[in-house]
Amino acid sequence: MNNFLFKRFIKDYENIKDTKVRDQYGKLAGIVGIISNSILCIAKILVGFISGSIAIVADGVNNLADASSSLITLAGFKLASMPEDEEHPYGHARIEYLSGMAVSVMIILVGVELGKSSIDKIIDPSPLEFSWTLVLVLIFAIAIKIWQALFNISAGKKIDSVALIATGTDSRNDVISTTIVLAGVLIGHFANVQIDGYLGLLVALFILWSGISLVKETISPLLGEAPDPELVAQIAQIAKSHEGILDIHDLVVHNYGPGKIFASIHLEVDASVDVMVSHDLIDNIEHDIANELNINITAHMDPVDLSTPYRDEVMQLIKDTIEPLDGVIGMHDLRMVTGPTHTNVIFDVVISSGCKMPCEEIKDVIDKNIQKKYPNFFTVIDFDKSYIKI
């Protein structure tokens, strides 16, 4: 049924790299959520008031929150699709994360209010009015929520949307909460044990947990999380697949929202090759990465003189020296400048964000190992922080 809806309402639905198609997925998911959650909300609240069940009313209000979150998601996708302007040259795609944050806060507030109502019900319990209509409404709600979860997660995975996957996860959580409510209704009727208030409180706590989890998920990309390792591997694979690239380093990826990824990378080439040939190679790599991965990438060309005496031996010595050092990831950009009395060995050393070894100590270890074999070689080292593991 999901694919039927995608085909029916989304033009060119398989072209998910197109930002316009992606926006249509988000809008469709928002509309579906508003309609289905509104129906569930009205049905549950009516049945809850008739039966006197605070747990069912709580579950109905949760569906109202879900409908509101779908409305916010719909508005978020609409605003996120706005084109770039002078104040926001990278676009507005991060609004999708902000809409997710608004939904998360709203869910937490609903959970707090429902928790208060449930505690009142525990203090002053009253018997429920049982009916099979009530049971059927809850079973219907569980079935709808299962479909919502599958629909939103399916759409979210198709377009790589954290917001839609979170919405689908929330629907999956609602399946659990409604099942708990149904169990309470049946236990209250057949065992004559009134646990409605306790189950309402359990649902409220579940809603709070869900809201807090969603806050964490939406804050992470706003703060600037590490890129997907699979994406990093794809960028590296495309760059290294071109003949003439010796090595890559200093890859930086910035996410300005879904479909708005910017990156930069350094590519090492043989210095003896004509600069225009190498420049054309770099342009082709930028073009391939942009087309295949939908990334705006800028590549910096690093010419490497492979004919420098002792270059390979010195590079291997440095790599062997830093390999056992905790927190030291690698080295790159080796250049050797030979003078009348000594040779300067110039290169970068990459350290992790958790490296506890002082840079001066790392340099001292490298200097000692190099000068054991090459007494007239002196190092000039720049230390880089590793933002991405290639």
HUVENKA-V886968 format. One record per backbone hydrogen bond with DSSP energy under -1.0 kcal/mol. NH is the residue of the N-H (numbers start at 1). CO is the residue of the C=O. Records with the same first field share a line. If there is no record, write none. Layout:
BEGIN
NH = CO, CO
END
This chain:
BEGIN
5 = 1
6 = 2
7 = 3
8 = 4
9 = 5
10 = 6
15 = 12
16 = 14
18 = 15
22 = 18
23 = 19
24 = 20
25 = 21
26 = 22
27 = 23
28 = 24
29 = 25
30 = 26
31 = 27
32 = 28
33 = 29
34 = 30
35 = 31
36 = 32
37 = 33
38 = 34
39 = 35
40 = 36
41 = 37
42 = 38
43 = 39
44 = 40
45 = 41
46 = 42
47 = 43
48 = 44
49 = 45
50 = 46
51 = 47
52 = 48
53 = 48
57 = 53
58 = 54
59 = 55
60 = 56
61 = 57
62 = 58
63 = 59
64 = 60
65 = 61
66 = 62
67 = 63
68 = 64
69 = 65
70 = 66
71 = 67
72 = 68
73 = 69
74 = 70
75 = 71
76 = 72
77 = 73
78 = 74
79 = 75
80 = 76
81 = 77
82 = 79
85 = 88
91 = 88
95 = 92
96 = 93
98 = 94
99 = 95
100 = 96
101 = 97
102 = 98
103 = 99
104 = 100
105 = 101
106 = 102
107 = 103
108 = 104
109 = 105
110 = 106
111 = 107
112 = 108
113 = 109
114 = 110
115 = 111
116 = 112
117 = 113
118 = 114
119 = 115
120 = 116
121 = 117
122 = 118
123 = 119
124 = 120
129 = 51
135 = 131
136 = 132
137 = 133
138 = 134
139 = 135
140 = 136
141 = 137
142 = 138
143 = 139
144 = 140
145 = 141
146 = 142
147 = 143
148 = 144
149 = 145
150 = 146
151 = 147
152 = 148
153 = 149
154 = 150
155 = 151
156 = 152
157 = 153
158 = 154
159 = 155
161 = 156
165 = 161
166 = 162
167 = 163
168 = 164
169 = 165
170 = 166
171 = 167
172 = 168
173 = 169
174 = 170
175 = 171
176 = 172
177 = 173
178 = 174
179 = 175
180 = 176
181 = 177
182 = 178
183 = 179
184 = 180
185 = 181
186 = 182
187 = 183
188 = 184
189 = 185
190 = 186
191 = 187
195 = 193
199 = 195
200 = 196
201 = 197
202 = 198
203 = 199
204 = 200
205 = 201
206 = 202
207 = 203
208 = 204
209 = 205
210 = 206
211 = 207
212 = 208
213 = 209
214 = 210
215 = 211
216 = 212
217 = 213
218 = 214
219 = 215
220 = 216
223 = 219
224 = 220
232 = 228
233 = 229
234 = 230
235 = 231
236 = 232
237 = 233
238 = 234
239 = 235
240 = 236
241 = 237
242 = 239
245 = 242
246 = 268
249 = 266
252 = 264
254 = 262
256 = 260
260 = 257
262 = 254
263 = 296
264 = 252
265 = 298
266 = 249
267 = 300
268 = 247
269 = 302
271 = 304
273 = 270
278 = 274
279 = 275
280 = 276
281 = 277
282 = 278
283 = 279
284 = 280
285 = 281
286 = 282
287 = 283
288 = 284
289 = 285
290 = 286
291 = 287
292 = 288
293 = 289
294 = 290
296 = 261
298 = 263
300 = 265
302 = 267
304 = 269
306 = 304
308 = 305
311 = 308
314 = 310
315 = 311
316 = 312
317 = 313
318 = 314
319 = 315
320 = 316
321 = 317
322 = 318
323 = 319
325 = 322
328 = 325
329 = 350
330 = 350
332 = 348
335 = 346
337 = 344
339 = 342
343 = 376
344 = 337
345 = 378
346 = 335
347 = 380
348 = 332
349 = 382
350 = 330
351 = 384
352 = 327
355 = 352
362 = 358
363 = 359
364 = 360
365 = 361
366 = 362
367 = 363
368 = 364
369 = 365
370 = 366
371 = 367
372 = 368
374 = 370
377 = 374
378 = 343
380 = 345
382 = 347
384 = 349
386 = 351
END
